[in-house]
């Protein structure tokens, strides 16, 4: 009888919660998901950071249910966001890294695909290459604005991110468009600015000692523009806003400056808050996970039946926990913390170096990290993980229990994923610090423990910093130290290649990328580096032969737009315009967002006196990349050849403005025509 009474009370409680948050058909809630990349929770004012300038985020927190201990499931952008969007652990969705992997849209529904099926307008604005639509997270979005890889003539320049102001402007445009319709909307805005390299606008940079804090303040300012837009459109009060980060930043803690290497709280403790109309404003200190966002949102929108997914397959269901019962007026006093185990994993060092992966589990007041010796921390009193309790006898039983739990959770039971060694985002990801490595032949837990390799990690991050600061001599010295200690360190050779490219020492760049490819035979990035170095050295025949060899020997290479674009450039230099046109057309076919493809196509068409077609392709190139002086120059030349002197002169002046070094060529061309 008591059990029956308890069940009835529980069902009534759930019914009341559903009724409280259930929107009527006339007032369906909108959903705004904001994910700020690389944002530590403890660098926000609302999480206790006294010197923060985060007034917009803090104001949002004051209107929200805030979870003070939320843990990300991976310290990398792509796998963490897949966990957020699917409500599943990496052991289920099986996305382990920013590179190699693509979300299999046939296996796992996403937040967007669920809401789209329910009639929501869906739009996404993402600000960095790890989330480009080619990675698969665009499933379910009506509009998906991402960041393209951009290649310009004679210099590989990969645009891997865009600023918060740019992304917020696009998001506000989407809001304008979506609010003109009566259907509710789901907008996902991803901002990347707190990610290294830290380059906040001067007015923010000059106000902070650490440039990371300046980037956060700048991001907060831009979010204020977004919130103002929502209010102006009259949608702020009727929109559920979820604010979260995908992971944090090491900032030197535990010897980690950036993220991805370890899974200490500096990189997996993230902010999480829900602004929900009519919900009571609360703060909770018990541990939760980013995978809990999906089922919570679906419950708040009264779409929870869709989170069951396919009942016949356990791993295709959401593994998250519905937190919405904690949003009511009486929940804090009467409800126990949810019985959650927070799992996190880091595979980056395994793919790049062949080192062991790192995994951890948080349960209750404790966190266990599965290093070879094991680490145990009390996260109530020691969130910075300074006091390892693993050797204390009174914790022996707890350590044994949590180690067993972690081993069980770590086992891969997820959907099958194929490593994509030809990831089209490889170059762009390298531009923001991620190395394209390889699939090691050893098991993920049999390599060296990452904590034992801390000195190497410090040297690598220091070398990256010196390169960013253009202190090339210091960077070179550090890289030499690394390869003396670890001659097979792939990242060191990749950094050597990038360093010598930036220094204009292309013979050394060629040697470095060749060594990198010897160590990592599947690395398309290393092969591309070799090709570019050969082009810069004017070894065009060797570069062309290497491209043809790649097409012949590597699966999938024939669809590589970068290779076709580079081939088109070489053929243009050899005045083989017909074949250049064919190669550039192939590049356009395989990647419509690559500006160099229409540019080279236009050059080939112009050389064959197909002026009208050339003009069309120049227009496409500058639409894809507005700052493109070479395109404006040759477009202007083409118009002059067609007798359109007025428009041609305007384009030439624009080319000169974008690149003053073109002044002499522009003046000569104007005198000629």
N, C-alpha and C positions, 0 to 999 in steps of 0.2 A: 504493500500500500504506500509506504514511504517513497519507494522508487518511482511508482506511478505518479505520485504527487510532484516529485522533483521534475519528472519529464514534462508534466503539464506546465509547471511554473517556468521551466526553461523555454518551452515553445512559446508561451505567452510573452516572455521577455523578448525573445527574438522577434516576435510579431510586432511588439511595440516599437522596437528599434527600427525595423523595416518601415513601419508606418511613419515614424518621426522623420526619417530621411528620404522617404519616397516622394519624388517630384510628381506633381500632377501632369497630365498631358499638356496642359496649357503653360506650365512653368517648368519644363524639363531643364535640369541643370546642364550647363556647359561644363567642359573639362579643360583645364589648362595644366599641362605637365611641364614644369621647368626643371631641367637637369643642368647643373653647372659643373663642368668638368674640373677635376683636380681640386675640389674645394674641401678643405678640412673643416669639420664642424667647429673645432675650437679656435678658428680664426674669425668667427662671427660674433658680433656684439650680443646677440640673443643666446649665444652659447658661452658667454662669459669672458670674451676677449675685450678687454677694457679699451684698447687703442683702436679698435675697429671703427671704420666709417661705413657702416652698413645699415643706414637708417631705413631704407625701403624694405630690406629683408627683415630687419628687426620689427618693423611695423606689421609686416605680414605675420610674423611669429606671434605678435600680441593678439592677432585675430584668429589664431589657429590652434589646433591640437598639435603639440610638439613632442617628438620622441627624442630624448637626449642621448640615447645609446642605440643608434641604428648602424648596422654593419653591412657593408657591401660584400657581394659574393666573389668579387675579383677586383684586383687593383689596376685594371686596364679598361679602357673606354668601351670597346666593342663587347667583350664578354659580359661586363657589368650591365650595360644597357640591354643586352638580350635577356638577362635575368629580370631586369625591371619590367620589360615589355611582355615577357612570357610567364612571369611568376614562377620560374623554375631555376633550380641550381645549375651550375655549370656541369655537374655530373649527369644532368638530364639533357640539357640542350646541347652539351658537348662542344660549345664554343670556348676555346682555351686561350685565344690570343687575338691581337688586333689583325695580324696577318694570317694567311693560310685558310681561314675559315669563312664560310658563308652560311647564313641561317637558312635551313631547309624549310621553305615555306609550306611544304606539304605535311610536315609533321606537327608543328607547333603553332597554334593560333596566337596572335599578338593582341595587345590592347587595342590597336587600331583596327585590326580585322574584325574583332568582336563588335566594336562600336559602329564600324561601317555597316556591318550586317544588320545593326539595329537602327539604321537610318541616320546616323550622325554624319555631318560633314567632317572630314578628317584632313588635317594639314600638319606638316612637319617642317621645321627650319633647323637644320643641323649645321654646326660651325666648324667641323674638322673632318679630314679624310677617313678616319676609322669608321665613320657612320655613313659614308657615301652609299647611294642606293644600290651600288653593285654588291654590297655586303648582305643585302636581303631584308633589312629592317624597314624598307619602304612598303612592305606588304600591308595592304589595308588603308593606305593613305591616298586620298584623292589628289593631293598636291604634296610634293616632297622636294624641298629646296636644299641641295647639298653643295659641297665644295668640290670644284673640278680640279683635276690635274692640269697644270698649264705648262706648256713647253714653248719657248721662243727660239727663234733662229740663232744658231751659234752659241747658245747658252741654255743649259737645262735649268729652268727655274720652276720649282714645283710649289704651287700655292696650296698649302695643306690646311690652312685655317682662314677664318675671316673674323673681323672684330665684332664685339657685341653690338655696337651701334648699327653696323650693317645688317646683322641678323635680326635685331629688334625691328628695324625698319621694314624688313620683309615680313616679319611676323605681324606687324601692325597693318600692313597692306592686306594680308590674309584675313585679319580680323574684320577689316572694312568689307571685304568681299563676302565673308561668311555671315556677318550680321545682317546682310541685306535679305537673307532667306529666313524662313521661319523654323527650319530644322535646327536642332541643337548642334553645337560644334565641339570637336576635340582638337586642340592645338598642342603640339609638342614643340617646345623651344629648347634647344640645346646650345649653351654658350661655352666657349673654350678658353677664354682669356686667362684664367688662373694657371693654365698649363704653361710650362716652360716652352719657349723662352719668354721671360717676363718683360713685356714692352708696353706698359700702360702709357696713355697720353701724358704729356709733360705736366699738365696741371694736377694730375693725380700722383705721378712718380715723385714729384718734388716734395710731397707731403708725408712721405713714409721712408723709414730707414730701410725696410725690406721691400723690394719691388714686388714680391708676391702679394703683400697686403695692398699695394697700389692697384694691382690687377683686380683684386676682389672689390675694392672701393669703386673702381671704374665699372665693373660688372653690376654692382648695386645701383649705380647711377642709371645705367641703361635699363635695368629692370623697372626703375621708377618711370621711365618713358612708356614702358609696356603697360604698367598698372594705370597710368594716366589715360592711356588710350582706351583701356577697358572701361574705365569710369566715364569717359567722354561718350562712349558708345552705349552707356547704360547697361553694361553686361557684368560689371564687377561683382555686384551683390548676388547675381544669379549664376555665378561660375565657381565651381570647385577648383581650387588651386592646390596642386601638389608640388612642393619644392623639395628637391633632393640633389645629391651629388652622386656621381658614379664611383668616385674614389677620392682619396686625399693626396697629400704630398709629403715626402719624407722630411725635407728641410733639415737634413743632417741627423735626425734621430736614428739611432741604431745603425749609423754609418750610411744611411740612404738619403741622397739629396733629392731624388725624384720619386719614382714609384714603379711598381711592376716586379721588383726583385724580391721583396719580402711582403709579409702580410701582418705587420705590426699595426697597431691602431692608428698610427700616423697616416697610413694609407688606406685603411678599410673602415675607419669610423667616419661616418658622413652625417650631415644634417638631414632631417626628415620632418616635414610639417604638412598638415592638411588644413586649408581654410575651407570650411564647409558652411554654407548658409544654415543658420539655426543651431549649429553645434555649439556646445559649451567649450570655452577656451580652457585647455588643460595642458599640463606638462607631465610626461611619464619618464621614469628612469629605468624601467626594465628593458632588456635587450629586444630589439626587433630587427627585421631584415628588409633589404630592398625588394625581395621577392614578395613581401607582404603588401606591396602597393597595389598590384593588380586585383587581387580578390577584394581588398578594401574599397577600391574605387568602384568595382562592379556592384558591390553591396550598396554603396552610397547612391549609385545611379539606378538601383533596382534592376540590375542586369546580371545578378549573381548566378542565375541558372545557366548562363553561357560560359561560366568559368569551370563547369564540370567537364567541358570538352567531350572527349570520346571515352565513355565509361569503360569500354572494353580494354583500354590500354592504360595502365596505371601511370606510366611515365609521361603520358601526354596530358595529364591533369595538372592544374596549378598546384604547386607545392607550398604556396604562400598561405598566410593566415589572415582571415578577415578581422581587421582591427576596429571596425566600425562600432562594435558594442562598447568600446571604451570612449566613445564620443558623446555619450549622453550625460545628463546632469547628475545622475546618481552612480555612474559607473566607477569612478575613482574610489569611492568609499566601499563599494560592495563587491567588486570583482577582483579575482586573483590575477597575477600576471600570466600571460599566455605561456603554455609549456613549449617554448621554442628552443630549437638548436640552430645556432647561426653558423653556417659553414662558409668558409672562404678558401680560395686556392689561387696560387700564382704559378703559371706555366712558362712565363717569359724566359727565365734563366735556363729552363730545360731546352727550349727550342733554339735559343741563341748559343748557349755554351755547352749543353749536355749535362748541366748540373741537375741536382735533384729538385723536384718541385717542392713548394711549401704549401701546407694546408693547415687549417686551424678550425676549431669549433668553440663557440661561446655557448655556455649553458648556465643559466642563473647568474651567480656572482663571479664565475670563473671562466677564463679563456685558456685553452690548451693549444699549443703550436707544435705540430708534428715534425720538428727537426729530429736529427738522429739521437740527440741526447734528451729531447723533449723540453718544453718550457711551459710553466704554469703561472698564471697571473690572476690576482684578485682585481677585477675591473671596477669594483666599488671604490677601493682605496688606491688603486695603482693603474689608472688608465694609460699612463705613459710607459707601462711595462718595464719598470726599472728593477723590480724585486722578483726574481725567478724563484718560485716556491717548489720546484720539482724535486729538489733533494731533501726537503723537510719530511721527516718520517710521518708526521700526522696527515700528510696529503698523499701518502702512498696509495691508498685505496682509491682516492679521487682521480689520481693520475692514471692508474690502471683502467678505471672505468672510462675516462674521457679518451684515452688512447684507443681503447676498443671501439668506442663510438665513432671516433674520427676515421679509423681504418674502415669501418663499415660504410660510412658516408662517402668516403673517397673512391670507393669502387665505382667504375664507370658503368652505369646502367642506362645510359642515354641513347638517343637516336643516333644512327650512324652518320658521321660527318667525314667527308673526304678532304684531305689536306689539299689546298689550292696553292701550289708553289708558284703559279703564274698570276698571283693576285695583282690586278691592275692598279691597286692603290699603293704598291710597294714603294715607289719613289716618293710619293707624297708623305707616306708614313715615316720614311727615313728622314724627310725634311724636318719633322717634329720630334726626332730622336729615337724612333723605333727601328730596330734592325731587322731586316729580313734574314732569318737564319735558315734552319733546315730541320728535318725530322730526324732526331738522333736515333741511332740503332739500339741504344741501351734503354732499359726500363726507366720510367719517370722518377723512380725513387732510388735508383742505384748509383747516380752520379755523386759528385762532391756536394756536401751540404752548403747551401748559399751563405749561411752565416760564417762558415769557415773561409769563404772567399771575399770577405769584406774589404780587404786591402785592394784587390783587383777592381771591385765595384767603385771604390772611392777614386781610384786612378782614372777609370773610364769616365765617370761623371765630371771629374776635374778637367780631363781632356776636352770633353764636350763644352764645358764652360769657357775654357781658353779659346776654343775655336770660335764660339759665339762672339767673344770679345775681340776677335781678330788678333789675338796674341799667338801668332802662328809658331814662333820659335819655341815658346813654352809648351804649346800643344804637342809639337813634334817630339820634344824631350820626354814628355809623359808617355806618349805612345811607344817610344822605344823602350822605356822601362817595362811597360806591359808585355811587349812581345819577347823581351829578355826573360821575363818570369813565365810567360805562357805563350810560346811561339805559335800555337794553334788557335789563338783567340780571334775569332771571326770578327767581332766588333772592332777590335783594334785595327785590323787591316781595312775594314770598311771606312773607319775614321781617317786612316792614312789616305785612302783614295779621295775622300771628300776634302781633306786638308790640302793635298797637293793640287786638286782641281781649283780650289779657291785661291791658291797661291800662283796659279798659272804654270805649275811645273807638271806638265801633262805626261812626260815620260815616266816620272815617279808615280803619278796617278795610275798610269797603265800597269806598272809593276804591282802596285798595291791591290788593284782590283783583280789582277790575274792571280795573285796569291789568295785573295779571298775566294775566288771561284774554285781554286784547287782544294780549299778546305770545305767549301760548300757548293758542290757541283750543281745543285738545283736552284741556285740563287740567280734569278733573272736580273736582280739589281746589280750584281757583280758583272754580269754579261753586258748590261746596258752601260755600266761605267766604263768598261773596256772599249765599247763601241764609241762612246763619246770622246774618250781620250784619243783614240785613233783618228777621229774626225778633226779634233783640235790640232793634232800633229800633222794634219794634211795627208795622212796615210789612208786615203779614201778607198783605194782598192782593197786594202786589208779590212777596213771597216765593212765594206760591202760584202766581202767573202764571209766575214764573221756573222753578218745578218743572215745571209743565205744558209750558212751552216746551222744557225739557230732554227730557221724555218724547217730545215730538213730533219734535224735530230731531236727536237724537243716537241713533245705533245702540247698542242694548244698554242704554240708560238705563231702559227699562221694567222691567228686572230689577235695578235698583239699590235695595237694601233701605234704604240711608240716605235716599234721596229719598222713598220711600214712608213711612218713619218720620217724616221731617220734615213731610210732608203730613198725616199723622195728627195730629201735634201741633197744626198750624195749624187743622185742622178741629175738634179738641177745643176750642181757644180760641174758635172761632166757634159752638160748641155744635151742630155738625153731627155728631151722634154716630153716626148710621148710616153715613155715608161715612167717618168716622174709623175705625170698626170694619173697613170694607172695606180701607182703606189699610194699617192696622196688620197685618191678616191677610196682605196682599201682602208686607209687610216680613218677616213670619214665614216665609212661603213661600220667599222668595229668600235669606234668611240666618237660619238657626235659632239662630245664636250671638249675635245682636244683642239685648241685654237691653231696649233701649228699645221694641222691637217688641211683645213680650208685655205690657210695662208700659202702653203706649198702648192696646193692645187691651183690657186689663183696665179701664182708665179709661173707654173707650167702652162696654163691657158694663155696668159699674157704673152709668153715667149712664142706661142704658136699663133698669135694675133687673134685669139678668140676673146676679144676685149669685153664684150657684154657679159659673157659667162665669168670672166675673171673678176669683174666688178662685183658681181653677186657673191662670189666667194670671199673677197676682201671684206665685204659687209658682214658676212657670217663670222669671220675671224675676229673682227673688232667688237662684235656683239658678245662673243664669248670672253674676250679679254680687252677691256677698254683701253688699258695702257699697253699699247702695242705699236711703238714708233715705226718699226720696219713695215708693218702692214699699212699704216697710213702713208708712208713714203711711197711704196710701190703702187698703192691704190691711186695716189695723186699722180704719179707718173703715167699710170694707165689712162686716167682721164685726160691728161695733157695729150697723149697719143691719139685719143679719140676727138680732140679738138675742144674739149670742155675745160678751158683755161681757168675760168672763175672757180669752179668747184675743185679742180685739181690744185690750184694755189692754196685754197683753204686747208685741204688735207695735208699738203706739204708743210704748211705753217704749223699745223697741229703736231706733225711728226717731229719738227724741229723743237717745238715747245717741250715735248715729252723726252726728247733726247737731243740736247744742244750739240752733241758731237756730229749730228747729221747736217749742221748748218752749211758747211762747205758743199756737200753733195746737193742740198736743196737749192742753194744759190746757183750752182752750175746748171741744174736742171731747169730752173726758171729762166735763165739766160738763153738756154738752148731753145725753149719753146716761147 
